[in-house]
Amino acid sequence: MAFAGPWLAAGCGGSLAPVQSAPQVPPASFALCQAAAGSTLLELGVQEGGPFNLVTANGNLYYALGNGNSSTEAIMSLPLSGGPPVTLAMAEGYQLWLDGQAVDTAAVDDRLWQVPLGGGDATLIADGNTTGPPNYNVATAQAFDGTNFYWDLRPQNGTPFWNLWQISVAGGVAQKLADLPIPTGPNVNWTMLGTSAYGVLVAYENFPQVGAYLVPPGGGTPQVLPSPPLAGSHADNALLGISPTEVLWTTDGVDPVTGGNLITLRLTDVAGPGGPTVREFWPDHPANFTPDGVYSWSGGDDGSWLISGFEPFDDGATHGSLWLVDADGNGRRLGCDPNVGDGPGIVTAALATPTAIYAVVGSSAGSLFDDRIVQLGR
């Protein structure tokens, strides 16, 4: 996605290319990457835009497919027991949620659409009327809790502002929940929203810094949450992922002893026993693994995380990989892309279920990616 304007800069939490110095430990055996390739459920092929969100119900996997042109974007269903994908409706679907017997979908605006799980026309079920003409404001992050649809609102041009809105899918008009503080420094280039009983969690990145707010249920003054310390001249903070009550961050700096990369992961926890806290997470992650982009996802209610990034192996190449890290910081490599084109592949979507992990893996194919949906053992 790309947006014009002096304050709103396009971005996905940093570079998609691996930023990694010479490994400080020998690379792992390539056989471990090959063994973690998973089972391919569907070859999506080379395309401009792969799925960024997965949901599952009734034995099917649901995803959006398209190239950024709304006339060619579709909500798809893939039987997990086997068989070809089915087109449910032509609709944009950057974000997907499940709502009873329907898939709810939103693009980069304040409109929520609903598609029956059995297929049928997409129905507009909420329209905030705050984006688009005449001001062309944009909503770059959305959340849906089954009752209310939420979005952050920002301008593409003009005087900077930033606020959080909601609208009930049962009817009514959009309500502004809070004016969000505009961070100092560079432009905000990436935001994510999460909802829970504690309120709406708003996380942002204005590279090389990050931050988060908690907006009370029903609206009110945002609480500034603890986040990683300000990065120095040789370090960058990045937003990796969000769950209903946690935000995952990474700091990429320089090891003062070895001169190599020093990567620190941290969690902001809204539901800490003494209130919101920030703490280090997965301190013993492999030295050769570089978490990258915003490609990390909650692993479920158990506090685990799916963290993707890049790893060098002893075949002499760097590969995209996916790790499952439990709440205590114990990590296990779940997936690895053995293919290498012009560069390592990336994981653009991942979904954790109690028995399996489903992921969209994009192998490098020039300026595009050759995507496939894989199943990985949990």
C-alpha positions in Angstrom: 0.0 0.0 0.0 1.2 3.5 -0.7 -0.3 6.8 0.4 0.7 10.3 -0.6 1.2 13.2 1.8 3.8 14.8 3.9 2.7 13.2 7.2 1.5 9.8 6.2 4.3 7.7 4.8 3.8 4.2 3.4 5.6 1.4 5.2 5.4 -2.1 6.6 7.5 -1.8 9.7 10.9 -1.5 8.1 12.7 -3.2 5.2 11.7 -6.6 3.8 15.3 -7.3 3.0 17.3 -9.1 5.7 19.6 -6.8 7.6 22.2 -9.2 9.1 25.9 -9.0 9.6 28.2 -12.0 9.3 26.9 -14.8 11.5 28.5 -15.1 14.9 27.8 -18.8 15.0 27.9 -21.4 12.2 24.7 -21.5 10.2 22.3 -24.3 10.7 22.1 -27.3 8.4 20.0 -26.7 5.3 18.4 -30.0 6.0 16.6 -28.4 8.9 15.1 -25.9 6.5 14.1 -28.5 4.1 12.5 -30.5 6.9 10.4 -27.5 7.9 9.0 -26.7 4.4 5.5 -27.9 5.4 2.8 -29.3 3.2 1.7 -27.1 0.3 -2.1 -26.8 0.3 -2.3 -24.4 -2.7 0.1 -22.8 -5.2 -1.0 -19.2 -5.6 1.6 -18.3 -8.2 3.5 -15.1 -8.9 1.2 -12.1 -8.3 1.3 -8.5 -7.2 -0.4 -9.0 -3.8 -0.7 -12.1 -1.8 -3.0 -12.8 1.1 -2.2 -10.8 4.3 -4.8 -12.4 6.5 -6.1 -15.9 7.1 -9.2 -17.2 9.0 -10.6 -20.7 9.3 -14.1 -22.2 10.1 -16.1 -25.2 9.1 -13.1 -27.1 7.7 -12.1 -24.3 5.3 -9.4 -21.7 5.1 -10.5 -18.2 4.0 -8.3 -15.6 2.5 -8.4 -12.6 0.1 -6.7 -12.6 -3.2 -6.0 -9.7 -5.6 -3.6 -7.2 -7.0 -4.7 -3.9 -5.5 -7.5 -3.4 -8.1 -10.8 -3.8 -6.3 -12.4 -5.1 -9.5 -10.2 -8.2 -9.4 -10.0 -8.8 -5.7 -11.8 -11.8 -4.3 -12.6 -13.5 -1.0 -11.7 -17.2 -1.3 -12.4 -20.4 0.5 -10.0 -23.4 0.5 -11.2 -26.8 1.8 -8.6 -28.1 4.2 -9.5 -31.7 3.3 -8.5 -31.1 -0.2 -9.9 -29.7 -3.4 -9.7 -26.5 -5.4 -10.4 -23.0 -4.0 -13.8 -21.4 -4.3 -14.5 -17.8 -5.0 -17.1 -16.6 -2.4 -17.4 -12.9 -3.6 -15.5 -10.2 -5.4 -14.4 -7.8 -2.6 -11.4 -6.2 -1.2 -10.0 -8.0 1.8 -6.8 -6.6 3.3 -8.2 -7.5 6.8 -10.5 -10.5 7.5 -12.5 -11.5 10.6 -15.0 -14.2 11.3 -18.5 -13.3 12.3 -20.9 -16.2 12.8 -21.5 -17.7 9.4 -19.8 -14.9 7.5 -16.4 -13.4 6.7 -16.0 -9.7 7.5 -13.5 -7.7 5.4 -12.1 -4.2 5.2 -9.6 -2.4 3.0 -7.8 0.9 3.7 -11.0 2.8 4.7 -13.7 2.9 7.3 -16.1 0.5 5.6 -16.8 -3.1 6.7 -18.2 -5.7 4.3 -19.7 -9.1 5.0 -19.5 -12.2 2.8 -21.5 -15.4 3.6 -19.3 -18.4 4.3 -21.3 -20.2 1.6 -20.7 -17.5 -0.9 -22.7 -14.6 -2.2 -22.5 -10.9 -2.8 -20.5 -8.8 -0.3 -22.8 -6.6 1.8 -21.8 -3.3 3.3 -22.6 -3.6 7.0 -20.9 -0.5 8.4 -19.7 2.8 6.8 -18.1 5.4 9.0 -18.2 8.1 6.3 -14.9 9.6 7.5 -12.6 8.5 4.7 -12.4 9.4 1.0 -13.7 12.6 -0.6 -13.8 15.5 -0.1 -10.8 15.3 2.3 -9.5 11.9 1.3 -8.6 10.9 4.9 -7.4 7.3 5.3 -7.8 4.5 7.8 -4.6 2.5 7.8 -5.4 0.1 10.6 -8.7 -1.6 11.5 -10.1 -4.0 14.1 -13.4 -5.7 14.6 -14.7 -7.3 17.8 -17.9 -8.8 16.4 -20.0 -5.8 17.6 -18.0 -2.7 16.8 -15.7 -1.8 13.9 -12.7 0.4 14.7 -10.2 2.4 12.6 -7.6 5.1 13.0 -8.1 8.2 10.9 -5.3 10.3 9.4 -5.0 12.8 6.5 -3.0 12.2 3.3 -2.4 15.9 3.1 -2.8 19.0 5.2 -2.5 19.6 8.9 -1.6 16.4 10.8 -4.2 14.8 13.1 -4.7 11.3 14.3 -7.7 9.9 16.0 -9.6 6.6 16.8 -13.1 5.9 15.6 -15.7 3.2 16.0 -19.1 2.3 14.6 -21.6 -0.4 15.6 -22.5 -2.9 13.0 -26.0 -2.9 14.5 -26.5 0.6 13.1 -25.9 4.2 14.0 -23.2 6.7 13.1 -19.5 6.7 13.6 -18.2 7.9 17.0 -14.8 9.4 17.7 -13.3 7.6 20.7 -10.1 9.6 21.2 -7.7 12.1 19.7 -4.4 10.2 19.6 -1.2 12.1 20.5 0.9 12.7 17.4 4.4 11.3 18.0 7.4 13.5 17.6 10.1 12.7 15.1 9.6 11.1 11.7 6.2 10.4 10.1 4.1 7.6 11.5 4.4 4.9 8.8 2.7 1.8 10.3 -0.1 1.3 12.8 -2.0 -1.7 14.2 -5.1 -2.1 16.4 -6.2 -4.7 18.9 -9.3 -5.0 21.0 -10.0 -6.5 24.4 -11.9 -5.8 27.6 -9.1 -3.4 28.5 -9.9 -1.1 25.5 -8.5 -0.5 22.1 -4.7 -1.1 21.8 -3.1 1.2 19.2 0.5 0.5 18.2 2.6 2.5 15.8 6.0 2.8 14.2 7.6 6.1 13.1 10.9 4.5 12.2 13.3 4.2 13.9 11.0 4.7 17.0 7.8 3.0 18.2 5.0 3.5 20.7 1.6 2.4 21.9 -1.6 3.8 23.4 -4.6 2.2 25.2 -8.0 3.9 24.6 -10.5 3.0 27.4 -13.7 1.1 26.4 -16.2 3.6 25.1 -13.5 6.2 24.5 -11.6 8.7 26.6 -8.1 10.0 27.1 -5.5 7.5 25.7 -3.1 6.0 28.1 0.5 6.1 26.9 1.9 2.6 27.3 5.5 1.6 28.1 7.5 0.7 25.0 11.1 0.0 24.1 13.5 2.8 25.0 14.4 5.3 22.3 16.8 3.8 19.9 20.3 5.3 19.6 22.2 6.3 16.6 23.1 2.7 15.8 19.8 1.1 16.6 16.3 0.9 15.1 13.0 0.0 16.8 10.3 -1.7 14.8 6.7 -2.9 15.3 6.4 -6.7 14.7 2.9 -7.6 15.7 -0.1 -7.1 18.0 -2.5 -9.3 20.0 -5.6 -8.2 22.0 -3.4 -7.3 25.0 0.3 -7.4 23.8 2.5 -5.6 21.3 5.7 -7.3 20.0 8.7 -5.0 19.2 12.2 -5.5 18.0 15.4 -3.4 18.4 18.1 -3.9 15.9 21.4 -2.5 17.0 25.1 -3.2 17.2 26.8 -5.5 19.7 29.4 -3.4 21.5 31.6 -6.4 22.0 31.5 -8.2 18.6 30.4 -5.4 16.3 27.7 -7.7 14.9 24.0 -7.3 15.0 22.3 -7.2 18.4 18.6 -7.9 18.2 16.4 -7.5 21.2 12.7 -8.4 21.3 10.3 -6.9 23.8 6.6 -7.2 24.7 4.3 -4.4 25.9 1.8 -6.2 28.1 -1.5 -4.4 28.9 -2.6 -7.1 31.3 0.4 -7.3 33.5 -0.3 -8.0 37.2 0.8 -4.5 38.2 -0.5 -2.8 35.2 0.9 -2.3 31.7 4.6 -3.2 31.5 7.3 -3.7 28.8 9.7 -6.7 29.2 12.2 -8.6 27.1 10.9 -11.5 25.2 12.7 -14.6 23.8 16.2 -13.4 25.0 17.9 -16.6 23.8 16.6 -16.4 20.2 19.1 -17.9 17.7 21.9 -15.4 16.9 21.5 -16.1 13.2 17.7 -15.4 13.1 16.6 -11.9 12.2 13.0 -11.0 12.9 11.9 -8.6 10.1 9.0 -6.5 9.0 5.6 -6.7 10.8 5.2 -10.3 10.0 4.5 -11.7 13.5 1.2 -12.9 14.8 -0.4 -14.0 18.1 -0.1 -17.8 18.5 -3.3 -17.9 20.5 -4.7 -17.3 24.0 -1.7 -19.1 25.6 0.5 -16.0 25.0 2.6 -17.6 22.3 3.8 -15.8 19.2 4.5 -16.7 15.6 7.6 -14.7 14.6 8.9 -14.7 11.0 12.2 -13.5 9.7 15.4 -14.7 7.9 18.1 -17.2 8.7 21.3 -18.2 6.9 21.8 -22.0 6.4 24.9 -23.9 5.4 23.8 -24.0 1.8 25.3 -20.5 1.6 21.9 -18.8 1.3 19.5 -16.9 3.6 16.0 -18.3 3.8 12.7 -17.1 5.2 11.6 -18.9 8.4 8.8 -19.0 10.9 9.2 -19.7 14.7 6.7 -20.5 17.4 7.7 -18.9 20.7 5.7 -19.7 23.8 4.8 -17.3 26.6 7.9 -18.3 28.5 10.2 -17.5 25.6 10.9 -21.0 24.4 11.2 -21.0 20.6 10.9 -23.7 17.9 11.4 -23.4 14.2 8.1 -24.3 12.6 8.6 -23.4 9.0 11.3 -22.6 6.5 11.2 -21.7 2.8 13.9 -23.9 1.0 13.5 -21.9 -2.2 15.8 -19.0 -3.1 15.3 -16.8 -6.1 16.7 -13.3 -6.1 16.5 -13.3 -2.3 14.9 -15.0 0.7 11.1 -15.5 0.8 8.8 -14.0 3.3 5.8 -15.1 5.3 3.0 -12.6 4.6 0.3 -14.3 6.7 0.1 -16.9 9.4 -2.8 -18.4 11.4 -2.4 -20.5 14.6 -5.0 -23.2 15.4 -4.8 -25.7 18.3 -3.5 -28.4 15.9 -1.8 -26.7 13.0 -0.3 -23.5 11.6 -1.3 -22.2 8.2 0.9 -19.7 6.5 1.3 -17.8 3.2 4.9 -18.2 2.1 6.2 -16.0 -0.7 9.4 -17.1 -2.5 11.3 -14.3 -4.1 10.6 -14.0 -7.8 12.3 -10.8 -9.0 10.3 -7.8 -7.8 7.3 -10.1 -6.9 6.8 -13.2 -4.9 5.7 -16.7 -5.8 3.1 -17.4 -3.1 1.8 -20.6 -1.7 -0.4 -21.6 1.2 1.3 -24.2 3.5 0.3 -26.2 6.5 2.8 -26.6 9.3 2.7 -28.9 12.4 2.2 -27.2 15.7 
